[in-house]
Amino acid sequence: MKLFEKLFRPRPPIRDRDALADFVDAQSAFIVQKGIYEYSRARAGHYSKVLFAEKEFAQSVEYSRWQAFPLGLLMVGEMINGVLAAGADGMQRRHMLDQLVVVVLSVFDRYPVPPSIGKTAWLEARADLAHRLDLAGGHAPRRVMDIPDPLAEAYFDMMPIHEKLRGRDFQTTRNYLRVCLCNIHDELISRMDRAAVQQALLVGAPA
């Protein structure tokens, strides 16, 4: 009974910055890691257990997931920005985006520098993440399914499978990102008190 209750317990609502940060963290990690693991298992086929048991491949997976994490933060962050922008005026949208960038970067900063990435590359990834999120304020919100498109090729190139063995799987990977982000969007809509989150972000904005 306890397991049943745990599985079907409603997830907590998102009403403040901390809850929003936790959502960004969990969903960003989920979208990139799930794709990496599932793609690697699919390409390895019957040998997936053997492959994942190899130390060198495990290290490659570790590198891939940390390298891809900023892309997950970017996709989820831009998706949230589109939801929050609905019904807000131009100044409010800009202020909320500025504070959303702070929230997303706070999630990035929860983690120490991954040894597989290195400090220089990790800080460059942080700066690039901040820059790309800021650019989201310069155009109308994109459809959720279109958000991964500019990032899909970079994500596919991060897969811990040799490029000669990847085959023609890019479209499949891009479609995975699209579907997964749409599902994340649906969960956000079901859990978020948009007015409360908008207010929480606007309170943190400069007067």
Backbone as CSV, one residue per row, in Angstrom:
resi,resn,N_x,N_y,N_z,CA_x,CA_y,CA_z,C_x,C_y,C_z
1,MET,0.828,-1.202,0.000,0.000,0.000,0.000,0.869,1.262,0.000
2,LYS,1.968,1.224,0.798,2.839,2.390,0.856,3.465,2.686,-0.509
3,LEU,3.854,1.607,-1.213,4.433,1.795,-2.539,3.395,2.379,-3.486
4,PHE,2.169,1.877,-3.425,1.090,2.382,-4.274,0.865,3.863,-4.003
5,GLU,0.819,4.226,-2.716,0.597,5.621,-2.351,1.728,6.509,-2.851
6,LYS,2.950,5.989,-2.784,4.100,6.773,-3.229,4.052,7.009,-4.726
7,LEU,3.674,5.971,-5.470,3.646,6.069,-6.920,2.576,7.043,-7.405
8,PHE,1.447,7.074,-6.722,0.312,7.854,-7.208,0.032,9.096,-6.355
9,ARG,0.966,9.432,-5.490,0.818,10.638,-4.688,0.961,11.860,-5.585
10,PRO,0.043,12.837,-5.478,0.157,14.045,-6.299,1.477,14.761,-6.040
11,ARG,2.095,15.239,-7.108,3.337,15.975,-6.939,3.026,17.370,-6.403
12,PRO,3.953,17.914,-5.599,3.667,19.201,-4.945,3.488,20.319,-5.959
13,PRO,2.624,21.282,-5.636,2.404,22.401,-6.551,3.639,23.304,-6.627
14,ILE,3.725,24.058,-7.685,4.831,25.003,-7.882,4.256,26.403,-7.702
15,ARG,4.653,27.040,-6.585,4.091,28.352,-6.285,5.155,29.411,-5.999
16,ASP,6.423,28.985,-5.842,7.457,29.951,-5.502,8.747,29.633,-6.241
17,ARG,9.765,30.445,-6.010,11.030,30.310,-6.730,11.737,28.994,-6.412
18,ASP,11.684,28.579,-5.143,12.362,27.349,-4.759,11.743,26.136,-5.445
19,ALA,10.417,26.090,-5.451,9.737,24.976,-6.115,9.995,25.006,-7.611
20,LEU,10.042,26.203,-8.184,10.334,26.317,-9.610,11.747,25.833,-9.899
21,ALA,12.709,26.183,-9.045,14.090,25.739,-9.231,14.192,24.214,-9.154
22,ASP,13.470,23.618,-8.205,13.491,22.157,-8.081,12.920,21.500,-9.336
23,PHE,11.865,22.095,-9.883,11.280,21.564,-11.115,12.273,21.669,-12.263
24,VAL,12.912,22.807,-12.402,13.909,23.004,-13.460,15.026,21.976,-13.333
25,ASP,15.496,21.771,-12.123,16.591,20.841,-11.868,16.207,19.420,-12.292
26,ALA,15.088,18.947,-11.759,14.685,17.564,-12.020,14.387,17.319,-13.491
27,GLN,13.659,18.221,-14.119,13.247,17.998,-15.501,14.393,18.182,-16.486
28,SER,15.305,19.095,-16.197,16.453,19.299,-17.087,17.360,18.077,-17.076
29,ALA,17.589,17.539,-15.880,18.395,16.324,-15.781,17.698,15.154,-16.466
30,PHE,16.380,15.074,-16.267,15.623,13.960,-16.836,15.687,13.940,-18.358
31,ILE,15.437,15.084,-18.987,15.322,15.090,-20.448,16.635,14.710,-21.118
32,VAL,17.764,15.153,-20.577,19.039,14.838,-21.238,19.533,13.447,-20.863
33,GLN,19.383,13.066,-19.601,19.907,11.768,-19.185,19.099,10.615,-19.753
34,LYS,17.784,10.754,-19.758,16.940,9.680,-20.297,17.294,9.420,-21.758
35,GLY,17.478,10.491,-22.525,17.836,10.317,-23.929,19.180,9.637,-24.111
36,ILE,20.154,10.023,-23.291,21.496,9.433,-23.393,21.455,7.939,-23.072
37,TYR,20.805,7.591,-21.976,20.764,6.182,-21.572,19.955,5.338,-22.557
38,GLU,18.799,5.834,-22.956,17.961,5.036,-23.848,18.607,4.875,-25.218
39,TYR,19.228,5.935,-25.728,19.867,5.834,-27.032,21.035,4.863,-26.976
40,SER,21.827,4.964,-25.910,22.987,4.076,-25.783,22.557,2.621,-25.688
41,ARG,21.506,2.359,-24.930,21.010,0.986,-24.819,20.465,0.489,-26.148
42,ALA,19.783,1.358,-26.869,19.217,0.954,-28.160,20.312,0.608,-29.158
43,ARG,21.369,1.418,-29.190,22.453,1.160,-30.135,23.260,-0.073,-29.751
44,ALA,23.389,-0.321,-28.453,24.169,-1.485,-27.998,23.375,-2.781,-28.110
45,GLY,22.044,-2.680,-28.111,21.215,-3.880,-28.251,21.435,-4.865,-27.123
46,HIS,21.648,-6.125,-27.486,21.816,-7.193,-26.499,23.073,-7.017,-25.656
47,TYR,23.985,-6.185,-26.101,25.252,-6.014,-25.391,25.236,-4.804,-24.462
48,SER,24.051,-4.227,-24.229,23.977,-2.995,-23.439,24.494,-3.188,-22.014
49,LYS,24.144,-4.314,-21.374,24.614,-4.543,-20.010,26.133,-4.645,-19.964
50,VAL,26.697,-5.287,-20.960,28.155,-5.414,-21.025,28.782,-4.043,-21.241
51,LEU,28.192,-3.274,-22.139,28.736,-1.957,-22.462,28.696,-1.042,-21.247
52,PHE,27.566,-1.000,-20.551,27.443,-0.107,-19.403,28.310,-0.551,-18.229
53,ALA,28.730,-1.794,-18.232,29.606,-2.287,-17.164,31.060,-1.910,-17.401
54,GLU,31.385,-1.478,-18.611,32.767,-1.115,-18.918,33.096,0.264,-18.344
55,LYS,34.234,0.353,-17.688,34.624,1.582,-17.016,34.752,2.745,-17.996
56,GLU,35.369,2.499,-19.145,35.573,3.577,-20.110,34.245,4.117,-20.629
57,PHE,33.294,3.224,-20.873,32.000,3.694,-21.367,31.245,4.441,-20.270
58,ALA,31.327,3.954,-19.039,30.687,4.646,-17.925,31.232,6.065,-17.798
59,GLN,32.512,6.231,-18.019,33.119,7.561,-17.975,32.613,8.428,-19.122
60,SER,32.417,7.820,-20.280,31.889,8.560,-21.429,30.458,9.022,-21.168
61,VAL,29.663,8.167,-20.549,28.290,8.527,-20.202,28.285,9.672,-19.196
62,GLU,29.164,9.586,-18.202,29.252,10.644,-17.199,29.600,11.978,-17.843
63,TYR,30.543,11.951,-18.766,30.919,13.173,-19.479,29.740,13.702,-20.302
64,SER,29.051,12.808,-20.986,27.942,13.215,-21.850,26.811,13.862,-21.056
65,ARG,26.468,13.275,-19.939,25.317,13.799,-19.200,25.611,15.157,-18.586
66,TRP,26.843,15.382,-18.133,27.167,16.703,-17.609,27.330,17.718,-18.734
67,GLN,27.868,17.283,-19.856,27.988,18.175,-20.999,26.616,18.605,-21.501
68,ALA,25.637,17.706,-21.426,24.300,17.985,-21.944,23.402,18.699,-20.940
69,PHE,23.755,18.676,-19.663,22.893,19.268,-18.643,22.544,20.734,-18.926
70,PRO,23.498,21.585,-19.334,23.128,22.974,-19.659,22.108,23.077,-20.791
71,LEU,22.145,22.134,-21.731,21.140,22.143,-22.796,19.756,21.845,-22.226
72,GLY,19.693,20.931,-21.273,18.421,20.648,-20.615,17.905,21.859,-19.869
73,LEU,18.798,22.547,-19.161,18.407,23.765,-18.454,17.890,24.817,-19.425
74,LEU,18.529,24.917,-20.566,18.129,25.906,-21.563,16.748,25.589,-22.131
75,MET,16.516,24.340,-22.487,15.220,23.960,-23.049,14.095,24.159,-22.047
76,VAL,14.292,23.674,-20.838,13.252,23.794,-19.818,13.056,25.258,-19.434
77,GLY,14.152,26.011,-19.331,14.046,27.421,-18.995,13.277,28.210,-20.040
78,GLU,13.573,27.973,-21.310,12.853,28.685,-22.363,11.378,28.288,-22.387
79,MET,11.092,27.036,-22.136,9.700,26.583,-22.099,8.937,27.281,-20.980
80,ILE,9.547,27.378,-19.798,8.911,28.049,-18.669,8.700,29.522,-18.982
81,ASN,9.666,30.141,-19.623,9.530,31.549,-19.983,8.302,31.771,-20.867
82,GLY,8.071,30.865,-21.805,6.904,30.988,-22.672,5.605,30.899,-21.905
83,VAL,5.568,30.012,-20.909,4.354,29.876,-20.096,4.122,31.131,-19.262
84,LEU,5.174,31.657,-18.653,5.041,32.821,-17.788,4.733,34.091,-18.570
85,ALA,5.190,34.143,-19.815,5.002,35.353,-20.614,3.551,35.570,-21.023
86,ALA,2.770,34.506,-21.038,1.372,34.621,-21.469,0.602,35.571,-20.565
87,GLY,-0.010,36.582,-21.158,-0.832,37.516,-20.413,-0.082,38.631,-19.724
88,ALA,1.267,38.649,-19.839,2.056,39.701,-19.201,2.431,40.762,-20.227
89,ASP,2.637,41.998,-19.762,3.052,43.033,-20.698,4.558,42.947,-20.937
90,GLY,5.045,43.781,-21.854,6.437,43.690,-22.259,7.419,43.865,-21.125
91,MET,7.199,44.855,-20.249,8.098,45.107,-19.131,8.074,43.957,-18.134
92,GLN,6.888,43.438,-17.859,6.779,42.306,-16.941,7.491,41.080,-17.499
93,ARG,7.320,40.832,-18.796,7.986,39.675,-19.407,9.497,39.788,-19.261
94,ARG,10.030,40.988,-19.480,11.472,41.181,-19.387,11.971,40.958,-17.961
95,HIS,11.234,41.514,-16.980,11.616,41.339,-15.579,11.546,39.874,-15.171
96,MET,10.467,39.181,-15.579,10.331,37.776,-15.208,11.419,36.940,-15.846
97,LEU,11.769,37.238,-17.090,12.837,36.489,-17.733,14.162,36.711,-17.008
98,ASP,14.445,37.955,-16.635,15.687,38.232,-15.904,15.766,37.412,-14.623
99,GLN,14.647,37.324,-13.902,14.635,36.562,-12.662,14.624,35.056,-12.921
100,LEU,14.007,34.644,-14.014,14.047,33.228,-14.380,15.472,32.799,-14.692
101,VAL,16.226,33.665,-15.347,17.638,33.368,-15.613,18.382,33.159,-14.290
102,VAL,18.085,33.994,-13.296,18.707,33.838,-11.981,18.357,32.486,-11.379
103,VAL,17.097,32.085,-11.507,16.656,30.794,-10.973,17.370,29.641,-11.673
104,VAL,17.419,29.688,-12.996,18.049,28.602,-13.757,19.543,28.519,-13.437
105,LEU,20.197,29.653,-13.343,21.630,29.648,-13.018,21.869,29.160,-11.593
106,SER,20.913,29.405,-10.689,21.057,28.890,-9.329,21.021,27.366,-9.319
107,VAL,20.261,26.792,-10.249,20.243,25.333,-10.391,21.589,24.848,-10.920
108,PHE,22.114,25.527,-11.926,23.437,25.183,-12.461,24.472,25.207,-11.333
109,ASP,24.368,26.210,-10.471,25.366,26.400,-9.417,25.182,25.454,-8.240
110,ARG,24.129,24.653,-8.247,23.969,23.651,-7.188,25.059,22.585,-7.258
111,TYR,25.644,22.440,-8.414,26.565,21.332,-8.640,28.006,21.817,-8.729
112,PRO,28.922,21.086,-8.110,30.339,21.434,-8.265,30.793,21.155,-9.690
113,VAL,31.931,21.694,-10.036,32.465,21.487,-11.383,32.675,19.991,-11.618
114,PRO,32.051,19.416,-12.631,32.273,17.988,-12.924,33.720,17.765,-13.358
115,PRO,34.425,16.851,-12.731,35.819,16.597,-13.115,35.969,16.243,-14.584
116,SER,34.965,15.589,-15.153,35.059,15.184,-16.556,34.968,16.374,-17.501
117,ILE,34.419,17.494,-17.020,34.249,18.686,-17.851,35.390,19.676,-17.643
118,GLY,35.729,19.944,-16.389,36.777,20.908,-16.085,36.206,22.295,-15.840
119,LYS,36.898,23.069,-15.015,36.389,24.370,-14.584,36.184,25.339,-15.744
120,THR,37.148,25.428,-16.644,37.054,26.397,-17.729,35.840,26.129,-18.611
121,ALA,35.695,24.886,-19.058,34.572,24.532,-19.927,33.244,24.674,-19.182
122,TRP,33.229,24.374,-17.878,31.998,24.463,-17.101,31.544,25.915,-16.964
123,LEU,32.472,26.802,-16.714,32.131,28.220,-16.615,31.724,28.786,-17.972
124,GLU,32.336,28.304,-19.039,31.927,28.735,-20.379,30.508,28.272,-20.677
125,ALA,30.183,27.053,-20.244,28.816,26.538,-20.441,27.814,27.376,-19.655
126,ARG,28.185,27.818,-18.475,27.301,28.669,-17.667,27.051,30.009,-18.358
127,ALA,28.112,30.612,-18.856,27.970,31.894,-19.543,27.114,31.750,-20.802
128,ASP,27.311,30.669,-21.534,26.528,30.433,-22.749,25.065,30.211,-22.411
129,LEU,24.799,29.497,-21.322,23.431,29.265,-20.871,22.749,30.591,-20.542
130,ALA,23.423,31.444,-19.780,22.852,32.744,-19.423,22.571,33.581,-20.662
131,HIS,23.506,33.561,-21.616,23.346,34.347,-22.838,22.162,33.858,-23.669
132,ARG,22.053,32.556,-23.826,20.973,32.009,-24.652,19.609,32.206,-24.011
133,LEU,19.544,32.101,-22.701,18.271,32.365,-22.027,17.877,33.827,-22.178
134,ASP,18.849,34.710,-22.086,18.573,36.141,-22.249,18.020,36.429,-23.644
135,LEU,18.521,35.715,-24.643,18.055,35.928,-26.013,16.597,35.534,-26.193
136,ALA,16.079,34.695,-25.296,14.672,34.286,-25.401,13.738,35.477,-25.260
137,GLY,14.229,36.567,-24.655,13.404,37.759,-24.526,13.367,38.609,-25.773
138,GLY,14.155,38.242,-26.757,14.219,39.047,-27.973,13.301,38.578,-29.079
139,HIS,12.523,37.544,-28.836,11.588,37.063,-29.853,10.343,36.518,-29.171
140,ALA,9.298,36.353,-29.938,8.064,35.801,-29.391,8.309,34.364,-28.923
141,PRO,7.646,33.933,-27.856,7.827,32.556,-27.374,7.574,31.536,-28.480
142,ARG,8.467,30.586,-28.583,8.304,29.539,-29.588,7.363,28.451,-29.085
143,ARG,6.792,27.715,-30.017,6.018,26.545,-29.634,6.935,25.590,-28.879
144,VAL,6.384,24.928,-27.884,7.192,24.034,-27.057,7.915,23.007,-27.909
145,MET,7.234,22.435,-28.880,7.853,21.389,-29.690,8.989,21.911,-30.563
146,ASP,9.047,23.238,-30.768,10.106,23.814,-31.596,11.337,24.222,-30.791
147,ILE,11.215,24.307,-29.481,12.326,24.775,-28.652,13.575,23.902,-28.787
148,PRO,13.453,22.567,-28.840,14.673,21.756,-28.934,15.379,21.816,-30.276
149,ASP,14.712,22.285,-31.322,15.287,22.182,-32.671,16.689,22.775,-32.807
150,PRO,16.959,23.994,-32.299,18.309,24.550,-32.472,19.378,23.826,-31.659
151,LEU,18.952,22.995,-30.709,19.886,22.324,-29.806,20.030,20.835,-30.087
152,ALA,19.157,20.302,-30.916,19.090,18.850,-31.105,20.375,18.278,-31.696
153,GLU,20.968,18.978,-32.651,22.188,18.450,-33.273,23.340,18.423,-32.282
154,ALA,23.474,19.503,-31.487,24.530,19.533,-30.475,24.320,18.409,-29.458
155,TYR,23.071,18.182,-29.069,22.761,17.113,-28.120,23.089,15.747,-28.717
156,PHE,22.730,15.550,-29.965,23.008,14.269,-30.627,24.511,14.010,-30.700
157,ASP,25.281,15.059,-30.935,26.741,14.912,-31.021,27.364,14.565,-29.676
158,MET,26.625,14.760,-28.587,27.145,14.455,-27.256,26.925,13.006,-26.853
159,MET,26.225,12.243,-27.657,25.960,10.850,-27.306,27.267,10.072,-27.158
160,PRO,27.354,9.219,-26.153,28.592,8.474,-25.896,28.755,7.259,-26.807
161,ILE,28.327,7.387,-28.032,28.445,6.340,-29.039,29.266,6.916,-30.196
162,HIS,30.211,6.145,-30.691,31.061,6.643,-31.781,30.186,7.080,-32.951
163,GLU,30.561,8.197,-33.558,29.735,8.769,-34.631,29.516,7.809,-35.790
164,LYS,30.441,6.896,-36.027,30.282,5.937,-37.119,29.222,4.886,-36.810
165,LEU,28.870,4.761,-35.532,27.885,3.753,-35.127,26.502,4.354,-34.878
166,ARG,26.377,5.660,-35.015,25.104,6.302,-34.707,24.055,6.112,-35.789
167,GLY,24.483,5.893,-37.001,23.521,5.715,-38.079,22.734,6.986,-38.336
168,ARG,21.556,6.829,-38.877,20.704,7.970,-39.196,19.668,8.182,-38.093
169,ASP,20.171,8.474,-36.923,19.296,8.543,-35.749,19.016,9.963,-35.293
170,PHE,19.497,10.957,-36.019,19.311,12.330,-35.556,17.837,12.693,-35.443
171,GLN,17.042,12.361,-36.453,15.624,12.716,-36.432,14.909,12.072,-35.246
172,THR,15.288,10.846,-34.939,14.686,10.155,-33.799,15.024,10.873,-32.505
173,THR,16.271,11.300,-32.384,16.701,12.013,-31.184,15.985,13.357,-31.065
174,ARG,15.862,14.071,-32.171,15.161,15.351,-32.140,13.699,15.156,-31.751
175,ASN,13.067,14.135,-32.297,11.670,13.872,-31.960,11.514,13.498,-30.488
176,TYR,12.506,12.762,-29.968,12.479,12.426,-28.537,12.468,13.707,-27.698
177,LEU,13.360,14.650,-28.029,13.424,15.900,-27.275,12.113,16.663,-27.364
178,ARG,11.525,16.681,-28.546,10.255,17.391,-28.730,9.161,16.793,-27.857
179,VAL,8.998,15.487,-27.918,7.938,14.822,-27.163,8.172,14.971,-25.664
180,CYS,9.413,14.781,-25.256,9.733,14.848,-23.832,9.472,16.250,-23.288
181,LEU,9.867,17.274,-24.030,9.646,18.639,-23.556,8.159,18.977,-23.514
182,CYS,7.400,18.469,-24.459,5.939,18.673,-24.420,5.333,18.027,-23.178
183,ASN,5.831,16.851,-22.806,5.345,16.192,-21.595,5.718,16.987,-20.348
184,ILE,6.925,17.538,-20.339,7.363,18.367,-19.216,6.491,19.617,-19.124
185,HIS,6.170,20.178,-20.278,5.280,21.349,-20.312,3.923,21.017,-19.708
186,ASP,3.379,19.863,-20.058,2.078,19.460,-19.518,2.136,19.313,-18.000
187,GLU,3.239,18.755,-17.494,3.374,18.622,-16.041,3.476,19.992,-15.383
188,LEU,4.223,20.898,-16.006,4.332,22.256,-15.460,2.959,22.911,-15.356
189,ILE,2.183,22.813,-16.418,0.859,23.422,-16.431,-0.028,22.837,-15.334
190,SER,0.083,21.555,-15.114,-0.772,20.904,-14.118,-0.355,21.232,-12.688
191,ARG,0.906,21.582,-12.480,1.404,21.794,-11.117,1.609,23.260,-10.749
192,MET,1.787,24.127,-11.726,2.188,25.487,-11.421,1.007,26.420,-11.209
193,ASP,1.076,27.204,-10.140,0.179,28.339,-9.933,0.850,29.515,-10.637
194,ARG,0.457,29.755,-11.883,1.178,30.715,-12.705,1.191,32.110,-12.099
195,ALA,0.055,32.559,-11.585,-0.006,33.895,-11.005,0.944,34.028,-9.822
196,ALA,1.015,32.992,-8.986,1.888,33.033,-7.814,3.356,33.054,-8.224
197,VAL,3.710,32.248,-9.219,5.095,32.214,-9.677,5.468,33.530,-10.359
198,GLN,4.557,34.058,-11.164,4.815,35.350,-11.787,5.075,36.415,-10.734
199,GLN,4.258,36.434,-9.696,4.430,37.412,-8.631,5.750,37.204,-7.902
200,ALA,6.106,35.937,-7.649,7.360,35.641,-6.964,8.560,36.146,-7.758
201,LEU,8.495,36.039,-9.064,9.593,36.519,-9.907,9.593,38.037,-9.999
202,LEU,8.409,38.628,-10.094,8.328,40.097,-10.196,8.776,40.766,-8.903
203,VAL,8.536,40.113,-7.765,8.991,40.677,-6.491,10.506,40.769,-6.458
204,GLY,11.168,39.825,-7.117,12.625,39.846,-7.149,13.206,40.749,-8.195
205,ALA,12.357,41.357,-9.025,12.843,42.219,-10.105,13.119,43.621,-9.573
206,PRO,14.017,44.374,-10.213,14.285,45.749,-9.777,13.077,46.639,-10.007
207,ALA,12.903,47.624,-9.163,11.761,48.526,-9.273,11.906,49.395,-10.495
